[in-house]
């Protein structure tokens, strides 16, 4: 068995070797500790004297991945395990989906939702993953710690989510000696120092080099930007708490979706309108046409827009609704320091070419009201002019978060968009952008702009709209070549031009 675990890195082996009843790890992202815990769970479940494992992840994808990984470890250990199965678990009078793998030993590994009641009446090993991002970590811990009364174990794993989070309070209590739990800490640099990049090279079948390792480390640090201290180096930031977790956001990011950015100097606004129009049209043809060519002409399209002029960005965020109702982001456009008329020109260029366009939601606060109003005048009732307010955020942002949790949205894999979504904070029950602006890798200020545009696009995707079209059919000519009076008065009269209307509902809120 020892040779099977030789694939683990030193910090991973230390984690498995620690058999404390309750152990906690504050960690960097991308260090493979959940993968390691799956190995430990498989070892325990495969033994006749082992324990069941109850895994509590942050979302359904994490749960399924953990159970599959544990099953793969069982095969590596040559331990008999059945295929992963979906089961229904009663959760306060409603059935929810859970995942399970059973072993020949009679033990099992089950992945549950994060409701504390799911642990009641169970025993064995409780694994709470990404603990800092659960809604009720104290309640989960209270239920899990009951396992220890009968010889069970509790494992708590997470990156940080702000200095005020329950997870950071747990870490502080352990360090202060108030809780007699085992504590591990794994920063990104410590993991790299113990061979993380070497292991990645080995898996990718590329040659390791010190220069390559330094470049890879720098790329990861730059990707996380201002969040690197918290996400990679276990330093919780002093904020109210992130609304969307980094692993949740990253799980919905796709490399096929692109971000197109255009910035001009302040002097651009003073150029003649004809010149500005020509330069903006060149931008559309050169930068937007290639990404718009990838739009699926058979899918319904909508968009969201967050407005900015000289300080904040204007972000235009299209969505296409796939057959399985996933909202796919084909591309995102970010405009910095672009005059009002050219923003209008670019917006119309995009929307005019969106296949089966049915709705748009636009930021109508302040100067944004001009662009929202002109869009409404062009596209009619399909445009929602949204006055972003605490009430709007309270009603709509939880639904946007649910789209991430349910896998109902896909967005570009981009560090700045990650940072914008990560910057959303919950303050007194209301989600809002951060008070201070943050800088991206290029040193430019951002204020959560793309996150608001994405939320507006998702809001637009649920609007109930009517799509009209006309069938042109030959008219019956009355002698002199005119329609009969009856046909002109009654559109439903025989041989009158036919009109059809179709109501499309994408799930109005």
SELUMVO-624234 format. One record per residue (C-alpha): x, y, z. Coordinates in steps of 0.02 Angstrom, whole numbers, padded with zeros to 5 digits, always signed. Layout:
residues N
XYZ...
This chain:
residues 509
+00000+00000+00000+00144+00118+00037+00202+00109-00144+00027+00158-00201+00037+00315-00094+00209+00359-00160+00123+00464-00295+00076+00587-00156+00182+00737-00116+00255+00760+00059+00118+00879+00121-00014+00760+00054+00065+00612+00144+00073+00713+00305-00113+00745+00291-00154+00560+00274-00031+00511+00410-00117+00626+00535-00251+00518+00615-00318+00650+00735-00504+00639+00767-00528+00817+00705-00406+00896+00585-00419+01058+00489-00321+01125+00340-00308+01303+00276-00237+01288+00102-00197+01364-00065-00295+01320-00219-00229+01190-00342-00129+01089-00216-00231+00928-00229-00287+00906-00050-00465+00853-00094-00388+00722-00210-00282+00664-00062-00431+00656+00054-00521+00548-00075-00376+00425-00062-00392+00421+00128-00580+00395+00115-00553+00248-00006-00425+00170+00111-00545+00181+00257-00698+00118+00162-00601-00027+00086-00553-00094+00258-00664-00210+00358-00620-00105+00510-00639+00058+00417-00773+00191+00419-00906+00261+00303-00863+00433+00234-00991+00571+00219-00927+00709+00103-01001+00884+00109-00947+00987-00043-00993+01161-00097-01091+01108-00252-01149+00956-00350-00995+00952-00463-00878+00942-00314-00981+00802-00239-00979+00697-00396-00794+00727-00426-00749+00672-00249-00845+00508-00262-00773+00469-00433-00597+00507-00371-00621+00393-00220-00679+00253-00337-00524+00277-00445-00414+00267-00290-00500+00104-00241-00454+00030-00410-00275+00089-00388-00271+00005-00217-00345-00155-00295-00494-00141-00179-00665-00194-00240-00784-00049-00263-00946-00036-00361-00982+00095-00490-01033+00268-00432-01222+00280-00414-01347+00419-00395-01464+00405-00248-01607+00508-00177-01584+00571+00001-01729+00644+00099-01685+00822+00147-01820+00898+00257-01966+00818+00165-01892+00831-00009-01782+00712-00106-01614+00778-00165-01482+00699-00274-01330+00623-00190-01187+00512-00250-01124+00350-00175-00992+00217-00203-01001+00055-00104-00857-00062-00061-00845-00251-00040-00807-00217+00143-00985-00156+00165-00925+00024+00189-00974+00168+00077-00929+00345+00027-01077+00463+00005-01076+00644-00055-01217+00750+00018-01281+00927+00011-01219+01052+00140-01375+01055+00249-01322+01010+00429-01473+00896+00452-01399+00776+00324-01267+00723+00451-01390+00688+00590-01403+00506+00640-01247+00454+00544-01072+00403+00598-00902+00375+00521-00794+00507+00438-00863+00681+00397-00769+00780+00264-00817+00963+00246-00734+01032+00089-00714+01218+00050-00786+01246+00223-00766+01435+00216-00897+01445+00079-01038+01347+00161-01188+01447+00219-01192+01369+00393-01020+01305+00440-01054+01313+00629-01209+01206+00603-01113+01082+00497-00973+01068+00625-01097+01043+00766-01177+00898+00672-01010+00825+00616-00926+00830+00787-01058+00709+00852-00965+00578+00747-00819+00584+00868-00925+00518+01012-00924+00345+00930-00746+00347+00866-00781+00441+00705-00674+00576+00626-00698+00750+00555-00594+00830+00416-00615+01014+00373-00528+01081+00216-00538+01254+00139-00459+01407+00064-00501+01568+00153-00653+01677+00124-00619+01835+00220-00559+01871+00395-00735+01875+00465-00784+01702+00400-00830+01560+00518-00687+01460+00444-00558+01591+00492-00633+01601+00665-00609+01412+00677-00426+01429+00626-00400+01569+00753-00477+01465+00893-00362+01318+00853-00208+01429+00852-00263+01511+01015-00275+01341+01098-00462+01355+01126-00492+01200+01017-00385+01045+01028-00390+01005+00841-00247+00963+00724-00207+01108+00606-00119+01100+00437-00070+01247+00327-00019+01228+00144+00026+01383+00046+00055+01383-00141+00243+01413-00123+00258+01273+00005+00170+01154-00113+00281+01205-00258+00434+01184-00147+00380+01006-00108+00361+00957-00290+00190+01015-00352+00254+01081-00518+00365+00928-00542+00212+00819-00521+00116+00923-00648+00259+00905-00772+00262+00718-00742+00076+00704-00777+00087+00814-00932+00241+00719-00991+00346+00877-01007+00522+00905-00943+00538+00998-00779+00653+01149-00769+00681+01281-00636+00646+01416-00765+00481+01333-00814+00432+01319-00632+00463+01503-00600+00364+01553-00755+00219+01438-00707+00215+01506-00530+00212+01685-00593+00071+01644-00713-00035+01572-00572-00001+01719-00457-00045+01844-00595-00205+01749-00634-00268+01777-00456-00208+01957-00453-00259+02052-00296-00338+01893-00228-00174+01796-00230-00138+01823-00045-00303+01742+00004-00318+01613-00134-00138+01554-00137-00049+01607+00023-00180+01576+00159-00198+01759+00207-00382+01800+00234-00431+01971+00173-00526+02092+00284-00694+02102+00196-00872+02056+00232-00861+01892+00137-00862+01844-00046-01031+01813-00125-00963+01689-00254-00819+01574-00212-00669+01558-00327-00691+01370-00354-00874+01396-00398-00833+01534-00523-00689+01437-00600-00797+01282-00620-00908+01379-00741-00768+01457-00845-00734+01396-01022-00583+01435-01132-00690+01440-01291-00771+01603-01234-00668+01758-01269-00653+01934-01198-00631+02077-01322-00563+02238-01246-00549+02411-01323-00476+02565-01240-00442+02736-01314-00353+02892-01248-00453+03041-01186-00410+03137-01346-00515+03014-01448-00675+03100-01390-00618+03265-01469-00595+03192-01643-00728+03226-01777-00878+03112-01767-00844+03041-01940-00670+02990-01884-00733+02913-01723-00868+02817-01817-00741+02749-01941-00619+02694-01805-00760+02611-01705-00822+02522-01861-00645+02458-01894-00642+02391-01716-00808+02302-01743-00753+02223-01906-00580+02173-01849-00613+02122-01669-00797+02078-01656-00835+01994-01822-00720+01845-01786-00802+01808-01617-00978+01842-01681-00950+01717-01820-00949+01584-01684-01127+01623-01629-01248+01479-01653-01384+01544-01772-01511+01421-01703-01502+01479-01521-01599+01620-01440-01488+01765-01387-01496+01903-01257-01373+02022-01173-01334+02122-01017-01240+02286-01008-01158+02381-00866-01116+02561-00911-00957+02660-00881-00875+02807-00964-00712+02880-00898-00690+02783-00736-00780+02617-00743-00794+02501-00891-00941+02474-01005-00964+02286-01019-01078+02206-01149-01115+02024-01106-01212+01918-01233-01288+01749-01187-01355+01609-01295-01478+01483-01223-01435+01304-01265-01560+01162-01281-01521+01105-01103-01557+01285-01046-01376+01323-01002-01338+01507-01029-01178+01506-01133-01070+01662-01149-01002+01668-01328-00895+01823-01292-00887+01978-01184-00843+02155-01240-00759+02279-01121-00748+02462-01170-00639+02585-01075-00643+02772-01104-00753+02758-01260-00869+02906-01303-01058+02887-01286-01095+02886-01473-00965+02751-01509-01032+02645-01367-01202+02659-01449-01126+02614-01618-01039+02459-01548-01191+02402-01448-01304+02413-01600-01174+02324-01708-01177+02178-01586-01363+02169-01550-01412+02185-01734-01312+02025-01764-01368+01920-01615-01466+01770-01683-01647+01763-01625-01621+01910-01509-01761+01921-01382-01707+02026-01230-01577+02143-01161-01555+02215-00985-01458+02377-00971-01392+02481-00828-01501+02638-00832-01422+02734-00688-01346+02905-00718-01265+02924-00888-01310+02744-00928-01489+02800-00950-01447+02878-01119-01382+02716-01194-01523+02612-01117-01654+02731-01186-01583+02735-01362-01575+02545-01362-01758+02539-01306-01804+02657-01448-01717+02543-01572-01769+02371-01507-01931+02410-01417-01997+02317-01267-01859+02186-01280-01746+02307-01186-01763+02315-00997-01697+02479-00926-01638+02424-00754-01613+02545-00610-01487+02448-00508-01541+02465-00327-01525+02367-00165-01696+02293-00202-01642+02234-00375-01484+02156-00305-01580+02073-00164-01708+01997-00284-01592+01946-00426-01416+01910-00365-01464+01750-00269-01533+01684-00433-01371+01726-00521-01275+01631-00387-01393+01483-00406-01349+01478-00592-01167+01447-00543-01214+01316-00415-01330+01225-00537-01212+01232-00686-01336+01339-00783-01210+01470-00844-01042+01469-00932-00924+01618-00940-00751+01660-01009-00596+01592-00923-00518+01761-00887-00427+01825-00734-00511+01996-00734-00685+01922-00748-00642+01802-00607-00583+01948-00500-00741+02048-00537-00855+01906-00484-00744+01866-00335-00755+02048-00278-00944+02042-00250-00978+02046-00064-01128+02016+00046-01162+02164+00161-01315+02161+00275-01402+02037+00163-01371+02135+00003-01243+02092-00131-01141+02238-00194-00981+02282-00283-00832+02323-00171-00813+02500-00105-00635+02514-00169-00577+02482-00346-00454+02342-00378-00319+02334-00511-00301+02199-00642-00137+02121-00700-00107+02271-00815-00131+02395-00672-00300+02460-00732-00437+02490-00606-00594+02382-00603-00751+02392-00499-00840+02226-00524-00908+02288-00692-00912+02121-00784-00998+02035-00638-01142+02160-00645-01154+02141-00835-01159+01952-00815-01297+01965-00686-01397+02081-00800-01374+01959-00946-01438+01816-00839-01586+01924-00785-01623+01962-00969-01616+01777-01012-01769+01745-00904-01880+01880-00977-02045+01824-01052-02058+01895-01228-02161+01880-01386-02079+01854-01554-02179+01907-01708-02156+01858-01889-02257+01875-02047-02299+01756-02188-02314+01843-02354-02445+01756-02462-02519+01806-02631-02662+01928-02620-02826+01895-02708-02841+02032-02836-03011+02115-02855-03031+02169-03032-02937+02334-03027-02793+02258-02928-02843+02308-02750-02889+02205-02597-03072+02191-02559-03141+02306-02425-03175+02155-02314-02994+02100-02326-02931+02274-02279-03048+02287-02130-03030+02107-02066-02854+02036-02066-02927+01864-02037-03034+01872-02192-03002+01741-02324-02838+01770-02418-02786+01919-02309-02600+01930-02263-02564+01808-02122-02478+01856-01960-02407+01733-01834-02346+01766-01658-02250+01650-01545-02224+01673-01360-02055+01618-01298-02032+01595-01112-01861+01557-01044-01926+01548-00868-01986+01718-00814-01949+01762-00633
